[in-house]
């Protein structure tokens, strides 16, 4: 029997840490999920749950893939452009996981910046959001992290980041308030110091919706 077959036949306890979309310790997650199912009174060996621990391990590999990625790498390539007005990418969708309850929060990120002789590809901004969101997070920190990255790596004269999200830890448990929305913002450079510039980017974000 070759090595690949012997590993596939072994128990989860014998299998090494593997890569499932991103690096996770799949056997350890599987054992933990099985314990959770037992703790809530379920039978992890019944037909509908037999593959659940493995599914959850793969899911965590996707949801927490940002822990093993550096968002700065997406901002390393610039284009020289003498453009000095607002660049805005609106409604970048994301899904993250609240670090307090390990429940998802999801919504949209709006990113605006004032170039200083160089611009980045628009898709790179979406990739930054993807990396920063795919880790245990709180929305406030996520907002600041995205803004700080753009300010430092792009060298923009101003950065504005607004995040709107629905938190399932608030809508499906606890106070159970569906429809609630959390909005956070981070303003850097001219967007923080100049009121008219800040008003301009907020108008660009929300003006067409009302």
Secondary structure, DSSP 8 states (H G I E B T S, - for coil): --HHHHHHHS-TTTS--EESSSEE-HHHHHHHHHHHHHHTT--TTSGGGTTHHHHHHHHHHHHTGGGG--GGGGGS--EE----SEEEEEEEEEEEEETTT--EEEEEEEEEEE-SSEE--HHHHHHHHHHHHSSEE-HHHHHHHHHHHHHHHH--SEEEEEEEEEEHHHHSSTT--TT--EEEEEEEEHHHH-HHHHHHHHHHHHGGG-
